[in-house]
Amino acid sequence: MSIGTAFTLGMIEGKWTDPEGQLNNPFKLSCDQGLLADRTIPISDDGEYNWMFAKGQQVNITVTNLNSTTVKMFWIQWAFQGHNGILDTNLINNETLFVSYNIATAGHYQLEVVAMNHTIVSWLQIQASASNTNTLLWHCLNIGDLFRSD
């Protein structure tokens, strides 16, 4: 029964619907490393990527806004509650933004992009990578991720 439940949960979360493995995937059993994203995506409202990192990893993200819109980018750590979880924000106009983060605390991180004008689609090129680590799940677990209430 537990295998069937895990499979059903994976189906609901879209675990097997992205052959490139780059879409939002909150159903993880290992730490993320290497190439995380390299694609062009449309944002009409908001979109997110969810990753799990081990302490000490380096994460590099490049976001290019391909049209004349404004997009707000958030870097969020799930273990912190509410606004305390927002570690960084950036406004991206018709430009390229490069950010690099050193992971100080293991756990679940989220890159969220929000279109500031919800009537025009923003096309973004997103490239992200993380340094290599031991991919075993317990290296990137943070108990605070499990009790997030917002």
Buried (B, 14 or more C-beta within 10 A) or exposed (E): EEEEEEEEEBEEBEBEEEEEEBBBBBBBEEBBBEEBBEEEBEBEEEBBBBBBBBBEBBBBBBBBBEEEBBBBBBBBBBBBEEEEBBBEEBEBEEEEBEBEBEBEEBBBBBBBBBBEEEEEBBBBBBBBBBBEBEBEEEBBBBEBBEEBEE
